[in-house]
């Protein structure tokens, strides 16, 4: 198992290098440069000033030279300074925003697994029941409803009309004057809508995957043998069938990490949450190359680690993989 983990960790290095090469090239081939935002809207900015800015940001050098300088800083865990007016180090900006995004995505994954797996099991064991058909409708709605549109509806209903939940940020005004318990309640109330929006599509998909896998497993011969031995149905389902039905779910969960991180751009922008998604959106609008590359690298690393964690869980679940 240790040798397997070491091989996977070493394989992550060329994968990460390839991701950075493609991302760096695509970003710089996109129309527009950071200097355009600083010079084109300023009538007093001359072409000489624009050339000096391009030279200051090393944009006048060939693309491979720019990538080489950026990669040499990355090896030292230095993402460079932002092209924004504050010129702060990119690493500081990411460190400030990363915990928020990880918190929301972690809560979303817990909600998805905690709700979708029981729904899938119950739907499979009660096939064609009223509950099964109702969850089927829920799945179609989950795949069809755009997340940004649903977010706006929930913000209008729970935030504007009913006034039950806050619709922006992570803290209320006067947060620092609240007691410790009131601060926790305030943060949790701000997280309800973003976490639900982040998990809504995943709830629909994972519950359907779980139902399909469970239906396939319960038809296997060893399940019939377990029932023939006189075991209780609860034991047959939760001890014998569930473990094998979870294997495809673990794989899908590892592959869904990029989607959760990418979805942060949508709901963090809508709810004005100071996370990685909002920071990435602002960086793209400003053509802030160091900030964009820093966030893409962090996202790539989290994705690779998510896939590695899925493989580990897969091996822990299936003894055949550990033996091989």
C-alpha positions in Angstrom: 0.0 0.0 0.0 2.9 2.4 0.8 4.6 1.7 -2.5 1.3 2.3 -4.3 0.9 5.7 -2.5 4.5 6.7 -3.4 4.0 5.9 -7.0 0.8 7.9 -7.1 2.5 10.9 -5.5 5.4 10.8 -7.9 2.9 10.5 -10.8 1.2 13.7 -9.6 4.4 15.8 -10.4 4.3 15.4 -14.3 0.5 15.7 -14.2 0.7 19.0 -12.3 3.5 20.2 -14.7 1.3 19.5 -17.7 -1.6 21.3 -16.2 0.4 24.4 -15.5 1.8 24.4 -19.1 -1.6 24.2 -20.6 -3.1 26.7 -18.2 -0.3 29.2 -18.7 -0.5 29.0 -22.4 -4.3 29.4 -22.6 -4.4 32.3 -20.2 -1.8 34.3 -22.2 -3.4 33.5 -25.5 -6.7 35.0 -24.4 -7.4 38.5 -25.7 -6.4 41.4 -23.6 -3.6 42.1 -21.2 -3.3 43.6 -17.6 -1.8 46.7 -19.0 -4.9 47.4 -21.1 -7.0 48.0 -18.0 -4.4 50.5 -16.7 -3.8 52.4 -20.0 -6.8 52.2 -22.3 -9.2 53.9 -19.9 -6.6 56.6 -19.1 -6.5 59.3 -21.8 -3.1 60.5 -20.4 -1.5 57.1 -20.8 0.9 57.0 -23.8 2.1 54.0 -25.8 5.5 54.5 -24.1 3.8 54.0 -20.7 2.1 50.8 -21.9 5.4 49.5 -23.2 7.1 50.2 -19.8 4.3 48.4 -18.0 4.6 45.4 -20.3 8.3 45.4 -19.6 7.7 45.7 -15.8 5.4 42.7 -15.8 7.7 40.7 -18.2 4.9 40.6 -20.8 7.3 41.7 -23.5 9.3 38.4 -23.2 8.6 35.2 -25.1 6.0 32.9 -23.6 8.4 30.2 -22.7 10.7 32.7 -20.9 7.7 33.9 -18.8 6.7 30.4 -18.0 10.3 29.5 -16.9 10.5 32.5 -14.5 7.1 31.6 -13.1 8.0 28.0 -12.7 11.2 28.9 -10.9 9.2 30.9 -8.4 6.6 28.1 -8.0 9.3 25.6 -7.0 10.0 28.0 -4.1 6.3 28.1 -3.3 6.3 31.7 -4.5 3.3 32.6 -6.8 4.6 36.2 -7.4 2.8 39.4 -6.7 -0.6 40.3 -7.9 -1.1 42.7 -10.9 -3.8 44.5 -8.9 -3.3 47.9 -7.4 -2.3 46.5 -4.0 0.5 44.3 -5.5 0.1 41.9 -2.6 1.7 38.5 -2.8 -0.6 36.0 -4.4 0.1 33.5 -1.7 -1.2 35.8 1.0 -4.5 36.3 -1.0 -5.0 32.6 -1.5 -4.2 31.8 2.2 -6.9 34.3 3.2 -9.6 32.9 0.9 -8.8 29.2 0.7 -10.2 28.1 4.1 -13.6 29.6 3.2 -13.9 27.6 -0.1 -12.6 24.4 1.6 -15.2 24.8 4.4 -18.1 25.3 2.0 -17.1 22.4 -0.3 -16.4 20.1 2.7 -19.9 20.8 4.1 -21.3 20.2 0.6 -19.7 16.8 0.3 -20.8 15.8 3.8 -24.4 16.9 2.9 -24.3 15.1 -0.4 -23.0 11.8 1.1 -25.2 12.1 4.2 -28.4 12.5 2.3 -27.8 10.9 -1.2 -26.6 7.5 0.1 -29.6 6.8 2.4 -32.0 8.1 -0.4 -30.3 5.8 -2.9 -30.5 2.8 -0.6 -34.1 3.3 0.3 -35.1 3.9 -3.4 -33.3 0.7 -4.4 -34.9 -1.4 -1.7 -38.3 0.1 -2.4 -38.2 0.1 -6.2 -41.2 1.7 -8.0 -42.6 2.9 -4.7 -44.0 6.4 -4.2 -40.8 7.5 -2.6 -38.7 6.1 -5.5 -40.8 7.9 -8.1 -40.6 11.1 -6.0 -36.8 11.0 -5.9 -36.8 10.4 -9.6 -38.6 13.7 -10.1 -36.1 15.3 -7.7 -33.2 14.0 -9.8 -34.6 15.5 -13.0 -35.1 18.8 -11.3 -31.6 18.7 -9.9 -30.1 18.2 -13.3 -32.4 20.6 -15.1 -32.4 23.6 -12.7 -29.4 26.0 -13.2 -27.7 26.6 -9.9 -27.5 30.4 -10.3 -31.2 30.6 -11.1 -32.1 28.5 -8.0 -29.7 30.6 -5.9 -31.6 33.8 -6.9 -35.0 32.2 -6.2 -33.9 31.1 -2.7 -32.3 34.5 -2.0 -35.5 36.2 -2.9 -37.8 33.9 -0.9 -35.8 33.2 2.2 -33.8 36.4 2.4 -36.0 39.2 0.9 -39.6 38.0 1.4 -39.3 36.0 4.6 -36.1 37.6 6.0 -35.0 34.3 7.6 -31.6 33.9 6.1 -28.8 36.4 5.1 -28.1 36.5 1.4 -24.5 37.9 1.2 -21.2 37.5 2.9 -20.3 35.3 5.8 -20.8 37.7 8.7 -23.4 40.3 9.7 -22.8 43.9 10.6 -21.6 44.1 14.2 -20.3 40.6 14.1 -17.4 41.4 16.4 -19.8 42.6 19.2 -21.7 39.2 19.3 -21.1 36.5 21.9 -19.3 33.3 20.9 -22.5 31.3 20.5 -24.1 34.1 18.5 -21.1 34.3 16.2 -21.4 30.6 15.4 -25.1 30.9 14.7 -24.5 33.9 12.5 -21.8 32.2 10.4 -24.0 29.0 10.1 -27.0 31.0 8.9 -24.8 32.6 6.2 -23.6 29.2 5.1 -27.1 27.5 4.7 -27.9 28.8 1.3 -24.4 28.6 -0.3 -23.9 25.0 1.0 -27.3 23.9 -0.3 -26.8 25.5 -3.7 -23.3 23.9 -3.9 -24.7 20.4 -3.0 -28.1 20.5 -4.8 -26.9 19.1 -8.1 -24.7 16.5 -6.4 -27.6 15.3 -4.2 -29.5 14.5 -7.3 -26.7 12.8 -9.1 -25.3 10.8 -6.2 -28.7 9.5 -5.1 -29.3 8.2 -8.6 -25.9 6.6 -8.8 -26.4 5.0 -5.4 -29.8 3.6 -6.4 -28.4 2.1 -9.6 -25.4 0.5 -7.9 -27.5 -0.9 -5.1 -30.0 -2.4 -7.6 -27.2 -4.1 -9.4 -25.6 -5.4 -6.3 -28.8 -6.9 -4.7 -29.2 -9.1 -7.7 -25.9 -10.8 -7.2 -25.7 -14.4 -6.1 -23.9 -13.7 -2.8 -26.8 -11.5 -1.7 -29.2 -14.4 -2.5 -27.0 -16.7 -0.5 -27.0 -14.2 2.5 -30.8 -14.1 2.4 -31.0 -17.9 2.1 -28.9 -18.2 5.3 -31.7 -16.4 7.2 -29.9 -13.0 7.8 -32.0 -10.0 8.4 -32.7 -7.8 5.5 -31.1 -4.9 7.3 -27.9 -6.9 7.7 -27.9 -8.1 4.1 -28.3 -4.5 2.8 -26.0 -2.6 5.1 -23.3 -5.2 5.7 -23.1 -7.1 2.4 -24.6 -5.0 -0.3 -23.7 -1.5 0.7 -19.9 -2.0 0.7 -19.8 -3.1 -2.9 -22.3 -0.5 -4.0 -20.1 2.3 -2.6 -17.2 1.5 -4.9 -18.4 3.4 -7.9 -19.6 6.3 -5.6 -16.1 6.7 -4.3 -14.7 6.9 -7.8 -17.3 9.5 -8.8 -16.7 11.5 -5.7 -13.0 11.8 -6.5 -13.8 13.0 -10.0 -16.4 15.5 -8.7 -13.9 17.5 -6.8 -13.0 19.7 -9.8 -16.7 20.4 -10.3 -17.2 21.5 -6.7 -14.2 23.8 -6.8 -15.3 25.2 -10.2 -18.8 25.7 -8.9 -17.5 27.9 -6.2 -17.0 30.7 -8.8 -20.8 30.8 -9.3 -22.2 30.7 -5.8 -19.4 32.7 -4.2 -19.9 35.5 -6.7 -23.7 35.4 -6.3 -23.6 35.4 -2.5 -20.5 37.8 -2.3 -18.5 35.2 -0.3 -14.8 36.0 0.1 -13.6 32.7 -1.2 -11.4 31.3 -3.9 -14.2 31.4 -6.5 -14.8 35.1 -6.0 -11.1 35.8 -6.0 -10.6 33.8 -9.2 -13.5 35.7 -10.9 -12.0 39.1 -9.9 -8.6 38.0 -11.1 -10.0 36.9 -14.5 -11.8 40.2 -15.0 -8.5 42.1 -14.2 -6.3 39.8 -16.3 -4.3 39.2 -13.1 -2.1 36.4 -14.5 -0.1 35.5 -11.3 -3.3 35.3 -9.3 -5.1 33.2 -11.9 -2.2 30.8 -12.1 -1.9 30.6 -8.4 -5.5 29.6 -8.0 -5.4 27.1 -10.8 -2.4 25.4 -9.3 -4.1 25.2 -5.9 -7.2 23.8 -7.6 -5.1 21.3 -9.5 -3.4 20.1 -6.4 -6.6 19.7 -4.5 -8.1 17.8 -7.4 -5.1 15.4 -7.6 -5.3 14.9 -3.8 -9.0 14.3 -4.1 -8.4 11.6 -6.7 -5.6 10.1 -4.5 -8.0 10.0 -1.5 -10.6 8.3 -3.6 -8.1 5.6 -4.7 -7.2 5.1 -1.0 -10.8 4.8 0.0 -11.4 2.4 -2.9 -8.5 0.2 -1.7 -9.8 0.3 1.9 -13.3 -0.7 0.7 -12.2 -3.5 -1.7 -9.8 -6.0 -0.2 -8.9 -7.3 -3.7 -7.2 -4.0 -4.6 -5.1 -4.1 -1.4 -3.9 -7.6 -2.2 -3.0 -6.7 -5.8 
